[in-house]
Amino acid sequence: MDGTFKATYKMTEMSDYTGKTYTMSETHLYVGHNPYPQKGPRYTVAPGQYGNKQDHNGITEYTYEVNELSGDVYFIAHAVVSGFNP
């Protein structure tokens, strides 16, 4: 059976410093049958190795869709967030 994994990154909180909603400049997503992605024979938690990466320009929402999955899957989501400093 083919399945789809959908992950939406959504920034909803406002920064006390800027008075604006936090934004994202990068997102990374790993979806797979192992608990962590592999680089060669070793597991890694480095976001650049997650397989799904997107650069953004100060967005507040982004969705990934990973198709053709079956069985149990694991996922790791990571984002680079801006808005902490004035």
LINZI-V573336 format. One record per pair of residues at least 4 apart in sequence whose ideal C-beta (glycine too) atoms are under 8 Angstrom apart, sorted by the first residue. I is the first residue (numbers start at 0). J is the second residue. Records with the same first field share a line. If there is no record, write none. Layout:
I->J ; J
This chain:
0->69
1->66 ; 67 ; 68 ; 69
2->67 ; 68 ; 69 ; 72
3->64 ; 65 ; 66 ; 68
4->30 ; 64 ; 65 ; 68 ; 72 ; 74
5->62 ; 63 ; 64 ; 65
6->28 ; 30 ; 62 ; 63 ; 65 ; 74 ; 76
7->60 ; 61 ; 62
8->23 ; 26 ; 60 ; 61 ; 62 ; 76 ; 78
9->59 ; 60
10->20 ; 21 ; 22 ; 23 ; 59 ; 60 ; 80
11->20 ; 59
12->20 ; 21
13->18 ; 19 ; 20 ; 21
14->18 ; 19 ; 20 ; 21 ; 82 ; 83
16->82 ; 83 ; 84 ; 85
17->82 ; 84 ; 85
19->82
20->59 ; 82
21->59 ; 80 ; 81 ; 82 ; 83
22->55 ; 57 ; 58 ; 59 ; 80 ; 81 ; 82
23->55 ; 57 ; 58 ; 59 ; 61 ; 78 ; 79 ; 80 ; 81
24->54 ; 55 ; 56 ; 57 ; 79 ; 80 ; 81
25->46 ; 52 ; 53 ; 54 ; 55 ; 78 ; 79
26->51 ; 52 ; 53 ; 55 ; 61 ; 63 ; 76 ; 77 ; 78 ; 79
27->46 ; 47 ; 49 ; 51 ; 52 ; 76 ; 77 ; 78
28->49 ; 50 ; 51 ; 52 ; 63 ; 65 ; 74 ; 75 ; 76 ; 77
29->35 ; 36 ; 48 ; 49 ; 50 ; 51 ; 73 ; 74 ; 75
30->50 ; 51 ; 65 ; 68 ; 72 ; 73 ; 74
31->36 ; 50 ; 72 ; 73
32->70 ; 71 ; 72 ; 73
33->37 ; 42 ; 73
34->42 ; 73
35->42 ; 43 ; 44 ; 73 ; 75
36->42 ; 43 ; 48 ; 49 ; 50 ; 75
37->41 ; 42 ; 43
38->43 ; 45 ; 48
43->48
44->75
46->52 ; 77
47->52
49->75 ; 77
51->63 ; 65
53->61 ; 63
55->61
57->81
68->72
